């Protein structure tokens, strides 16, 4: 039996928030893809795709220092219909811009406290992002079923 490689250490605080957030998103009929790169030089914690093609970006912040060190989040706005922060119960929520969405999360579930305002993506960008989302998800799934492509088993 082969060992399954993971994207990153799932015990890290941000990864635990992402897991709980993705679990909640599934209950809303959204599918989340962690550590998604919508464009070169950008990596969002979670990109979620909804049943009608909605695209949400969720940035998971585990501490004040984690939030203050994030200088790229505004660049993510052009790659989503809604933007959210996912934080735990101990996070100082007053740090977060009020014009963004807010998700309270733990490793097991989450709750949307404030819906991010909608800013619909242009059709061409949405189409390109959905294709990239699908290809990246398929590539990750392939790594589980064929961890060493090109090698004889």
Secondary structure as the mmCIF struct_conf table of DSSP 4:
data_model
#
loop_
_struct_conf.conf_type_id
_struct_conf.id
_struct_conf.beg_label_comp_id
_struct_conf.beg_label_asym_id
_struct_conf.beg_label_seq_id
_struct_conf.end_label_comp_id
_struct_conf.end_label_asym_id
_struct_conf.end_label_seq_id
HELX_LH_PP_P HELX_LH_PP_P1 UNK A 2 UNK A 5
BEND BEND1 UNK A 7 UNK A 8
TURN_TY1_P TURN_TY1_P1 UNK A 10 UNK A 11
BEND BEND2 UNK A 12 UNK A 12
HELX_RH_AL_P HELX_RH_AL_P1 UNK A 13 UNK A 27
TURN_TY1_P TURN_TY1_P2 UNK A 28 UNK A 29
STRN STRN1 UNK A 31 UNK A 36
BEND BEND3 UNK A 38 UNK A 39
TURN_TY1_P TURN_TY1_P3 UNK A 40 UNK A 41
STRN STRN2 UNK A 44 UNK A 49
TURN_TY1_P TURN_TY1_P4 UNK A 51 UNK A 52
BEND BEND4 UNK A 53 UNK A 53
STRN STRN3 UNK A 55 UNK A 61
BEND BEND5 UNK A 63 UNK A 63
HELX_RH_AL_P HELX_RH_AL_P2 UNK A 64 UNK A 68
TURN_TY1_P TURN_TY1_P5 UNK A 69 UNK A 69
HELX_RH_3T_P HELX_RH_3T_P1 UNK A 73 UNK A 79
BEND BEND6 UNK A 81 UNK A 81
STRN STRN4 UNK A 82 UNK A 87
TURN_TY1_P TURN_TY1_P6 UNK A 89 UNK A 90
BEND BEND7 UNK A 91 UNK A 91
HELX_RH_3T_P HELX_RH_3T_P2 UNK A 93 UNK A 95
BEND BEND8 UNK A 96 UNK A 96
TURN_TY1_P TURN_TY1_P7 UNK A 98 UNK A 99
BEND BEND9 UNK A 100 UNK A 100
STRN STRN5 UNK A 101 UNK A 105
BEND BEND10 UNK A 107 UNK A 108
STRN STRN6 UNK A 110 UNK A 114
HELX_LH_PP_P HELX_LH_PP_P2 UNK A 115 UNK A 118
HELX_LH_PP_P HELX_LH_PP_P3 UNK A 120 UNK A 122
HELX_RH_AL_P HELX_RH_AL_P3 UNK A 123 UNK A 145
TURN_TY1_P TURN_TY1_P8 UNK A 147 UNK A 150
BEND BEND11 UNK A 151 UNK A 151
#
